[in-house]
């Protein structure tokens, strides 16, 4: 099943990500803790993360010109987060820095047996972006714009500006928040977390939930990521199921973020009229390879690594 999403040419960037960045403290444990127990930490590390930021790193590693637009704290974590993107070749010139504010922090407990993780997070309200913070020139500078659902009004404004400029819009959406209807109405490619379609529509059957989203918002494609089960997408009336790739799993943190980056990279590589099954297979491969390493970005792959897995 092909998808017609021609991306505009002549832009300074291929992909722009608008939304969240975080600092992740990853704590690897022998097993997830039970109440009233103690156990040693097997490994710990600080690592930059966040949905939009990590997706743009994935795009950059896959050879595309990427920009991240968001807000950092002015502490050491914020400075490291900003530098980590610049070091990957991701443009951060349009980012804001909140004065006297700590960067967003996630404490991520990773089960050493299977790489599954549990996330505890904190984000200072001063890091929030409003609609009045959105610079149209910054978010319309790419061929594709990815937003998330954390600062919903700001993401809606960014997606609206992009659509009016002919830029294709995508979303990484995981929770039902105030304003989500207006945001989804501005999106060409809706990629959701596993539980979001049922939470939004009240429909427990995945295919039916995706159809309800399609009918309500009329995207070109709606897709839900399914972790180790791959993904399920709906294009028109056709369901497209794609399995995950089997790789040794160290940590699943950021796999969904990198899946979005992989989808954008695969779509830009294939061009207009790309086969949805091939785009999702490419995105699944990118996400699987990320799980080889600890953290949201450490093992985000190169084009050669993805091509080798696909072969």
N, C-alpha and C positions, 0 to 999 in steps of 0.2 A: 504494500500500500504506500504510494508516494505522498509526500506532503509538499505543497507549494507555499514556500515562504521566502520569496526573493529578498535578499539582504542588500541594502543600499551600498553602493561603492563610493569611493572617494572620501572616506572618513579617516581621521587620524588613528583610530583604534578599531580593532575588530570586535572586541567585547568590552562592555562597561558593567561593573557590578556596583549596585547601590544598596547599602545596608550594613549588616553587622560585622564587626571584628571583635575578637575576644583574645584574652590571654588564657591559655589552658594549663592548669597544673595536673599532669597525668600521674596517677598513683596506681601502679600495677600490684595486684594482690593475688595470692594463690587461689582464692575463691572469694566470691562476694560475701561480705561479713554478715553474720547473723547477729541479732540483738544480744548485748551483754557478753560479747566475746572480744578477744584481742588476737591480733596476728601481725607478723612483721610485714613491712613494705618490701616487696621484691625489687621494685625499681620506681624511680620517680623522675620527672622531667618537666620543665616549663617549655611550652611550645605555643606559637601563635595559632589562632584559629578564627572561627566566625564564618557564617554561611557564605556571604557574598565575597569576603576577602579570600577564603580558601578556594572558592570556585574560580576566581580570577588567577590565582597561582596555578591552578590546574590548566587553565587556558594558556598562560604564559609558558609553562613547561612543555605544552604541546605545540608551541611554535607560533602562537597568535599574539597580536598586540593587545594588551589588556590594561585597563584603568580600574582602579577602585576608588569609590566615593563614599566616605563615611566619616565618623567622628572618633578620634582617639582621646584618651586621657593624657595629661601632661606628665605622668609619673614615668618611672623607668620601664614599666611594662608597656605603656603606650608608645614610648620612644622605640623600644625593641620591636613592637608590632609594626610600626610604620617602616622601620629600617628593613624588617624581614620582607616586606612587599617590594620595596625598592630594590633590594638585593636580587629578587627574582625577576626583575625587569618590569614589574607592575607599576604603572604611573600612579602617584599619590598626590599630585599637585593640587587637586581639587578637594582634598580632605580638610576637615576642620579639626582643631585641637581645643579641647575644653580646659580652661585654666583651673588650676587647683583641684583637679578631679582625677581619681584613679581610673585606670582603664578597666573595662569589663573583665571579669574573672570567672572562669569555670574550674571547678574541681571535678575531675573525671576519674571515677573508679573503674579500673579495667580488670576484668576477670582473666587471669593468665591462661586458663584452660581453653578458652574459646574466643578471646578477644572482644567479648561483649562488654558494653560500658554503661555506666550510670552517671548522669551529669547533674551537678549542683552548681548553680550560677548566681552571680550578682552583677548588676549593671546600674551604675549611678544615674539618677534621673537627668543629670546635667549632660549626659551623653546622647540624650534623645534628639532626634532630628525632626523638625516640623516642616510642614509644606513650604513655609517661607524661607527655609534654609536651602531649598533645591535650586541649583543654578541650571537653567535649561541648557546652556552651552555645554556644561560638564557632562550631563547625563545623555545628551544627544550626540556625543562625539564618536560613538561606535556604530557598528553595523547591527549589533544586538545589545539589548539592555536586560540584565538580570536584576531583579529586586527580590527582597524577602518580605516577611510580614511583621517584622518587629515594630517599626515605626510606620504604622499603616498609612496615615495621612500623607507622610512624606513620600513613601513608596508609590502611592496613588498619583501624587503630583508628578513624580519622576516618570512613571509609566505613561501618563497622559501627555506630557511634553514629548516623550520619545515617539509615541504613536503619531502625533501630529506632524512630526518631522520625518515620518516614514521609517523609523527604526523599529525592528522587531522586538517584542517584549516577551520576557520569560519570567517565571516566578518560582521560587523555592518556598513553599507554604506548608507549615506544619501545625498551626493552631488557628482555631476560629477566634478572631478578635473583632472588636468594634471597628466598623468600616470595611470589613473584608469584602462585602458585596461590591462596593464601589471600586476596590482595588482589582478584584478578579475581572471586572468588566473591561479593564484596560489591558488585559494580558492575551497574547497570541498563543503561548505555550504554557500551560499550567502543569507543573510537576509537583506532586504532593507527597508528603510522608504517608506511611501506611494507614494510619488511623484518621487522617484528615477527611477523606470523602464521606465516611460514615458519620463523623462528628458534624460535618456541615449539612448533610442532606437528610440524616436520619435513616438512610438506607444501608442495611448491613451487608447486602450482596455487593462485592466490589464492582462488578460490571454495571449493575444498576446505578450505583452511586456515581460512577464516572459518567453515565448517560445523563443523570440529573444535573451534574456540573456542566456538561456540554450544552444541555438545553437551556440552562439559566444564563450562561455567559458567552456561549458561541466561540470558544477558542478554536484555533486550527487543530490543536492536539491537547488532550488531557491525559496525564500519566500518573501512576502512583508507583513509588519505589517499594520493594518488598524484601529488602535485605538479602538474605541468602537464597531467597526464591526468585530474585531477579526483578522484573518490573511487569506492569500491565498497563497498556495504553489503549486509548480509543481515538480513532481517526474516522470521522463521519460515523458510520454504524459498525465499523469493523474493529474488533478487539485484536490487539497485537500483544502476545505474551512472549517475553524473552527471558531465558534462564540466566542465572548468575554463573560466573566462572568460578571454578574451584581452585583456590590458592591457599597456601599456608597463612592463617590469620593470626596476626599479632594484636591488632587493635582496629575496631570498626569506627572509631571516632573520625568524623568528617567524610565518611564514605558517601553519604547523600550529597554533601556539598560538592564533592569531586565528581559525582555522577552528573550534576548539572553542568559543571565545567566541561566534562567530557561530551555531553550532549551538544553544547554550543560548538565545541571544537569539531565534532563529527559533522555537524550540520554545515558549518562554514567550509569544511573540507569537501563535502559532497556537493554543495551547491543546491540550487533550486531543483525541486522535483526529487529530492532524496528519498530513498525508501526508509520508512519509519523503522522497520525491523532492523535494518543495518545501523541506523543512528542509535537505537537503543542497545544493540549489541556492542557498539563501540563504547557507549557510556558505561555499560555494565563492565566492560573490560577495564576501563580507566578506574572505576570505583573498586574493583576487585584488587587491582595492583596496589592501590593506596593502602589496603589493609595489611600489606606486608610489613609495615613499619609502625612505630609508636607515634601518635599525634595525627593531627588533621592533614598535615601537608608533607611530612618527612618523606614518604614513599610515593607521593604523587608522580606518575610515570612520565617518561619521555615518549615521543612518537614511535621510536624503534621498539621500546618495550611493549607498547600497546600492539603494534603490528605483529610482534613475535607471539604474543598470547592469542591474537586473533587467528593466526596461522595454525 
